[in-house]
Amino acid sequence: MSQMIKRGNELIRICPSNKQKIEYSTSGGRAWSTRCLNGGYGDFLDLTDNGKEMLAMTSKGLYYSTSEGRAWSKRS
């Protein structure tokens, strides 16, 4: 896992200054916008993309997203 992944034409990362925020860039990382500001997921620690969904390890467990990181659900 890592703190930044490439998904389609976007870079998606855990914000370096706020681990509760997911950001995205469509400019190759020159500019970043907020995609998700913690909805109770805890601190984001790692991200991965398995092609079907994004996975995030957080301080509250494993979460998955099928919306490019806009919303997350806990994986049980």
BELQUINOR-V960805 format. One record per backbone hydrogen bond with DSSP energy under -1.0 kcal/mol. NH is the residue of the N-H (numbers start at 1). CO is the residue of the C=O. Records with the same first field share a line. If there is no record, write none. Layout:
# BELQUINOR-V960805
NH: CO ; CO
This chain:
# BELQUINOR-V960805
2: 47
5: 12
7: 10
10: 7
11: 25
12: 5
13: 23
14: 3
15: 21
21: 18
22: 36
23: 13
24: 33
25: 11
33: 24
35: 22
36: 22
38: 20
44: 19
45: 57
46: 57
47: 2
48: 55
50: 53
54: 65
55: 48
56: 63
57: 46
58: 61
59: 43
61: 58
63: 56
64: 73
65: 54
70: 67
73: 64
75: 62
